[in-house]
Amino acid sequence: MTFYIAQFTAKHRIIQLPQHSVFIWKQESGDVDLPLLKNKIKRESAVHFFQMVAGETYPIADEDISVSVEKTAPFSG
């Protein structure tokens, strides 16, 4: 298993504050599956970020979030 790092931006269709961040994950060596990575970022990071911004009373649906991955690279940190 190899660790990878991705630089990404997540945007919500209503909340105007985008999330600019990095995401670290582990996978078998090889090509990064971008659709799988985007869904993983959405579930494990972006939904929580937008929920924190919006507050507990506003439900955040993952289909309202779009993720763009700028870069990926092996991570040895």
MIGU-433211 format. One record per residue (C-alpha): residue number from 1; residue in three letters; x, z, y. Coordinates in nm, 4 decimals, always signed. Layout:
N
NUM:ALA:X:Z:Y
...
REM end
This chain:
77
1:MET:+0.0000:+0.0000:+0.0000
2:THR:+0.1165:-0.0865:+0.3490
3:PHE:+0.0148:+0.0667:+0.6801
4:TYR:-0.0935:-0.1738:+0.9547
5:ILE:-0.1759:-0.1293:+1.3215
6:ALA:-0.4240:-0.3337:+1.5255
7:GLN:-0.4769:-0.3524:+1.8996
8:PHE:-0.8463:-0.4071:+1.9709
9:THR:-1.1236:-0.4071:+2.2283
10:ALA:-1.4768:-0.2969:+2.1458
11:LYS:-1.7734:-0.3722:+2.3721
12:HIS:-2.1296:-0.2441:+2.3600
13:ARG:-2.4130:-0.4701:+2.4709
14:ILE:-2.5494:-0.2082:+2.7166
15:ILE:-2.2725:+0.0453:+2.7846
16:GLN:-2.0381:-0.1086:+3.0408
17:LEU:-1.7251:+0.0884:+2.9463
18:PRO:-1.5176:-0.1019:+2.6849
19:GLN:-1.2970:+0.0716:+2.4314
20:HIS:-0.9337:-0.0484:+2.4418
21:SER:-0.7429:+0.1156:+2.1592
22:VAL:-0.5354:+0.0830:+1.8446
23:PHE:-0.6422:+0.1340:+1.4851
24:ILE:-0.4195:+0.2190:+1.1886
25:TRP:-0.5242:+0.1506:+0.8292
26:LYS:-0.3752:+0.1090:+0.4855
27:GLN:-0.4192:-0.1930:+0.2587
28:GLU:-0.2442:-0.3909:-0.0071
29:SER:+0.0285:-0.6092:+0.1407
30:GLY:-0.0814:-0.9553:+0.2429
31:ASP:-0.3041:-1.1225:+0.4968
32:VAL:-0.5311:-0.9093:+0.7112
33:ASP:-0.9008:-0.9764:+0.6470
34:LEU:-1.0249:-0.9853:+1.0098
35:PRO:-1.4013:-0.9620:+0.9410
36:LEU:-1.3401:-0.6615:+0.7152
37:LEU:-1.1069:-0.5036:+0.9736
38:LYS:-1.3571:-0.5533:+1.2580
39:ASN:-1.6307:-0.3828:+1.0554
40:LYS:-1.3945:-0.0976:+0.9666
41:ILE:-1.3011:-0.0482:+1.3346
42:LYS:-1.6672:-0.0594:+1.4320
43:ARG:-1.7697:+0.2042:+1.1727
44:GLU:-1.4697:+0.4367:+1.1984
45:SER:-1.3894:+0.4218:+1.5702
46:ALA:-1.6157:+0.2274:+1.8062
47:VAL:-1.9497:+0.3822:+1.7064
48:HIS:-1.8051:+0.7296:+1.7655
49:PHE:-1.6477:+0.6286:+2.0969
50:PHE:-1.9727:+0.4843:+2.2344
51:GLN:-2.1729:+0.7824:+2.1042
52:MET:-1.9384:+1.0131:+2.2945
53:VAL:-1.9785:+0.8051:+2.6121
54:ALA:-2.3567:+0.7737:+2.5828
55:GLY:-2.4341:+1.1282:+2.4740
56:GLU:-2.6211:+1.2571:+2.1727
57:THR:-2.9668:+1.1494:+2.2902
58:TYR:-2.8864:+0.7757:+2.2976
59:PRO:-2.8612:+0.6228:+1.9499
60:ILE:-2.5719:+0.3797:+1.8985
61:ALA:-2.6328:+0.0958:+1.6540
62:ASP:-2.3309:-0.0846:+1.5122
63:GLU:-2.5009:-0.4231:+1.5587
64:ASP:-2.4830:-0.3629:+1.9377
65:ILE:-2.1024:-0.3466:+1.9242
66:SER:-1.8613:-0.6392:+1.9178
67:VAL:-1.4945:-0.5995:+1.8283
68:SER:-1.2111:-0.8355:+1.9129
69:VAL:-0.8695:-0.7838:+1.7566
70:GLU:-0.5817:-0.8882:+1.9805
71:LYS:-0.2853:-0.8193:+1.7482
72:THR:-0.2055:-0.6800:+1.4061
73:ALA:+0.1323:-0.5809:+1.2617
74:PRO:+0.2833:-0.3728:+0.9824
75:PHE:+0.3228:-0.0120:+1.0984
76:SER:+0.6138:+0.2080:+1.0012
77:GLY:+0.5639:+0.4899:+1.2536
REM end
